[in-house]
Amino acid sequence: MADSEENNALFPIFILSMIALPLVPYTILKLFRAASKKAKSIHCGCSDCTRSGKYRKSVFKRIANVSTCGNLTLVLLWVIVGILVYSIKNMSREIQVFEPFSILGLEPGASDSEIKKAYRRLSIQYHPDKNPDPAAHKYFIESISKAYQALTDPISRENFEKYGHPDGRQGFQMGIALPQFLLNFDGASGGILLLWIVGIGILLPLVMAVIYLSRSSKYSGNNVKNDTLAAYFHLMKPSLAPSKVMEVFIRAAEFLEIPVRRSDDEPLHKLFMTVRSELNLDLKNIKKEQAKFWKQHPALVKTELLIQAHLTRETASLSPDLERDCKCMLEFAPRLLEELIKMAIIPRTSKGHGWLRPAIGVVELSQCIVQAVPLSARKAAGGSAEGVAPFLQLPHFNDDIIKKIARKKVRTFQEFQEMSTQERAELLSQVADLSSPDILDVEKVMELIPSLTVEVTCETEGEEGIQEGDVLTVQAWVTLKRPNGLIAALPHAPHYPFHKDENFWLLLADPTSNSVWFSQKISFMDEVAAVSAASTAIGERMEVLGASPRETSAAVKEAVDKVRSGSRLAMGKLLAPAEGNYNLVCHVLCDSWIGCDQKSTLKLKVLKRTRAGTRGGGVNDGGAVLEDGVEEEEEIEEEDEEDIESEYSDDEDDKMNGKKKGVNKGKGGGKGKESSSESSGSDEE
């Protein structure tokens, strides 16, 4: 074993190695990601967003973005590495190679006379008789004498030439990379070593494991409490109206933990009178409804009032404490709403389908929270299914301006979008009395609002017709275009105090049965991930179809080009239902913008499975393919779909049953820009 001084020398080297092994590759990876990360999102840059301060790149915000816990830990570890390197470099005792010529101050190959002269010169300087210093004595015995012997004694010189040392082959020494005080087992040092081993090797991993398990038992993968998921699961109903989604949303356990202070009573009562019209209260029995409202759990009352204050843009009148609580709730909102959507579309029926009606209601609530638009503004009015809500997301717009432009026959947001830039500028300047900077702000937002198109196919791989029980492959290409040419961008949301990415939900559903057959979340923010997902999905599909490598490569290349041009692929599988004709609707819903949702109809014909399992040969279209345009006779189902998509009134089972009967009598379909597709086949035995 090596001596204690050598152990002390090895300990910093051991610690340096343990830190540097994971630190160096992690740092390289982090720097590579930072260097390759591009500016993938751009905001509109209007005056409202500028005043909000969300996108202002001040010095403090840049420091806050950099000074995260991970980055600070990384810097601290590199500081420790630097200290260790400096201490190792400046150690008092260093391992030196025995060099007799260097010790005597000679060049290699010196003659015997030169060696003797050098030895006599150093003896005068370091010999114990000439120099009483103990250090000089030690240096003379261990270095000068050994060097002189190695160069003059034949045996020592032979050992030096063979083994590099005058004493011959040296034994191999091992050291323990621990400091000396831990290796001294006399007295209390043995206990310190035991505590070191137990603390670092056992207790620290055990404490970290307990903390991780205790947290993971309370939270889901999306950092949402399991109590919240359980409450959402039990409160979700198939006929939940959009106006009732708020009552489910505020039941989150995260909201119940926000403190309710006595000082909040008076401000909350004033806020109640301001937002009372937005609450679902029966105006005929207003006193009884108010008393019932205030009898709820105080946290629920506070949560709903603060959310309504945000929707009605009344947060400026809140006290500092309530404003802070409101921001905390809004920070939780995107994660909670995403989990609420999942609770709506999770398979609930015997056929493995989710529920369409509550899913649309949750997305509409998400749109209103991001844009700070009251739910009452979504009531159908003036020929628009979305009401005046899409206009309120534009800067400088209010109810008076909306009424003024409505007198000029611009009642729907789609009509406003279809106008040219010059026509909109003339309308806003002459009718709405907006200044040129205000009109420029409106145009910046209009150029950022996305336009969506969707192409959906639903077919059995390698087969012509669709029989009940077949495994169907759903493939949907969702394309996003903006007037300014951007693909990835942040939505215009100056009243929402946090950054919010655009997310889209694709729902393939049967509106007559209120069931969601297939669903997927789509994002246009990360092009690299979208390219990878599309390449993998198309490659696997071509392999199943038995395509050649050249065909597979061409299909993958085409998919990658589509993704880079602004499309995203959603693909999945489902089981074909029972025999019959199905009029499906493919919804693409945005959780941030109001009025940009898109839908397409998809006709699906499922044949009865024959005894032999053979398929008919007379197939009209060979699958479900989208077509441009729809028939006029499909108006009945469109009216029903609009009722499902945006309705802020209580639901009754008999109304739903009546609507379903009306739909069953018609063929179903849509109007306007919607497209339909049909899959048909014949049964042949």
ABEGO torsion letter per residue (X at the ends): XBBAAAAAAAAAAAAAAAAAAAAAAAAAAAAAAAAABBBABBBAGBAAAAAAGAABBBAAAAAAAABBAAAAAAAAAAAAAAAAAAAAAABABBBBBBBAAAAAGBBBGBBAAAAAAAAAAAAAAABAAABABAAAAAAAAAAAAAAAAAAABAAAAAAAAAAGBAAEBBBBBBBBBBBAAAABABEAAAAAAAAAAAAAAAAAAAAAAAAAAAAAAABBAAGBBAAAAAAAAAABBAABBAAAAAAAAAABAAAAABBBBAAAAAAAAAAAAAAAAABBBBAABAAAAAAAAAABBAAAAAAAAAAAAAAAGAAAABBAAAAAAAAAAAAAAAAAAAAAAAAAABBABAAGBBBAAAAAAAAAAAAAAAAGBBAAAABBBGGBAAEAAAAAABBGBBAAAAAAAAAAGBABAAAAAABBAAAAAAAAAAAAGBBAAAAAAAAAAAAABBBBBBBBBBBBBGBABBBBGBBBBBBBBBBBBBAAGBABBBBBBAABABBBBBBBBBBBBBAAAGBBABBBBBBAABAAAAAAAAAAAAAAAAAAAGBBAAAAAAAAAAAAAAAAAGBBBBBBBBBBBBBEBBBBBBBBBBAABBGABBBBBBBBBBBBBBAAGBBBABBAAGEBBBBBEBBAAAAAAAAAAAAAABBBBBBBAAAAAAAAAAAAABAEEBBEABBBBBBBBBBBX
